[in-house]
Amino acid sequence: MEFKRTPHPALTHENVRKAAIADPGFGTVFTDHMVTIDYDEAKGGWHNAHIGPRGPIALDPAASVLHYAQGIFEGMKAFTHADGGLALFRPEENARRFNASARRMAMPEIPEELFLDAVKLAVETDADWMPPVDGGSLYIRPFMFASEAFLGVRPATQYKFVVILVSSGNYFKGGVNPVKIWVSTDYVRAAKGGTGAAKTGGNYAASLVPQAEAIAQNCDQVVFLDAVEKKWIEELGGMNLFFVRKDGSVITPPLTGTILPGITRASLIAMLREEGLEVREEPYSIQQWREEAENGELLETLACGTAAVVTPVGTVASADGEFTIGSGGIGQMANKMRERLVGVQNGTIEDKHGWVMRV
Ligand SMILES: *Cc1c(COP(=O)(O)O)cnc(C)c1O
């Protein structure tokens, strides 16, 4: 599909852009352009692919995403390599997961190639928003929502797919900090048969109150338990977990439909196995977590996702009190895995798996 291009009437002035990307933090330094593609069942599906100035999107007040939350998104990053070229990390996995989310939310799938073309076009167009800082990236946010105006409850027939970018600084500026996490027992994130495996806004909306509870408990993040027994560890609000044990095994909760299948998670499973560790996808209980942390069987707990890559969990707090993982600091495996993953993404470590796609 050809992308029509509307020239930007007034690009951000170079000085303003350079000041903004010198220390962009995360989530607020948006680039100049966006990609949009429309979907209409009556027009044969996807059409009207476009790149133009980033700006507000006009929506009918009855647009069904505003009422029934038919919407999905992805989160990925572009990196600069030493030769100045741009690279994406496993973007076809994001395209695939986007369509898996679409199926769960009764939304149309987008051809993987079109998804990738849209992402690449957005990144190429706004490449000069790449922050010139160590560990910086362009964070890419593809998303899709139901735009049809109607108040009946059924899947919409009209959608919009959009790609926006944010200039993103080093998540670990000032060093890696182990996170303290709060075990939520009053709230759950997802139940079997629900939408936990889809990257959809409702899961995040549901996590905000428990996340606020975590903050009130002086914690950084909330960890969710399974909805039935309130016993098994699932994941953080936006990161998957790994339990690294002294006997050389690593446990990560299995994908049973309530956990988001992280691409960082899948990459870590492969990398840990290459280290000779035995990675098992099996349930791990909150009781086991506490016992193994206390008796020394558990060496580290790693949280992983695109934004923070690999972050050590230092302390776990719950209504029953706190426990510490290892020394409560940064473990060896957390460091090793983060450095290796970041190295592959940045092109400084050999990409044995073909995970990096040059733009
Ligand atoms: C996106 C996300 C993750 C991490 O997925 P990555 O592909 O590794 O970025 C984990 N949990 C939830 C709930 C998420 O939305």
PDBQT file of the ligand as one rigid body, heavy atoms in Angstrom, charges set to zero:
ROOT
HETATM    1  C1  LIG A 401       3.824  -4.948  26.934  1.00  0.00    +0.000 C 
HETATM    2  C2  LIG A 401       3.670  -5.705  28.206  1.00  0.00    +0.000 A 
HETATM    3  C3  LIG A 401       4.689  -6.522  28.725  1.00  0.00    +0.000 A 
HETATM    4  C4  LIG A 401       6.078  -6.604  28.127  1.00  0.00    +0.000 C 
HETATM    5  O1  LIG A 401       6.103  -6.993  26.797  1.00  0.00    +0.000 OA
HETATM    6  P1  LIG A 401       7.401  -6.702  25.928  1.00  0.00    +0.000 P 
HETATM    7  O2  LIG A 401       7.051  -7.219  24.595  1.00  0.00    +0.000 OA
HETATM    8  O3  LIG A 401       8.514  -7.412  26.555  1.00  0.00    +0.000 OA
HETATM    9  O4  LIG A 401       7.596  -5.219  25.963  1.00  0.00    +0.000 OA
HETATM   10  C5  LIG A 401       4.434  -7.243  29.871  1.00  0.00    +0.000 A 
HETATM   11  N1  LIG A 401       3.251  -7.163  30.497  1.00  0.00    +0.000 NA
HETATM   12  C6  LIG A 401       2.257  -6.379  30.039  1.00  0.00    +0.000 A 
HETATM   13  C7  LIG A 401       0.963  -6.344  30.782  1.00  0.00    +0.000 C 
HETATM   14  C8  LIG A 401       2.428  -5.619  28.888  1.00  0.00    +0.000 A 
HETATM   15  O5  LIG A 401       1.433  -4.852  28.440  1.00  0.00    +0.000 OA
ENDROOT
TORSDOF 0
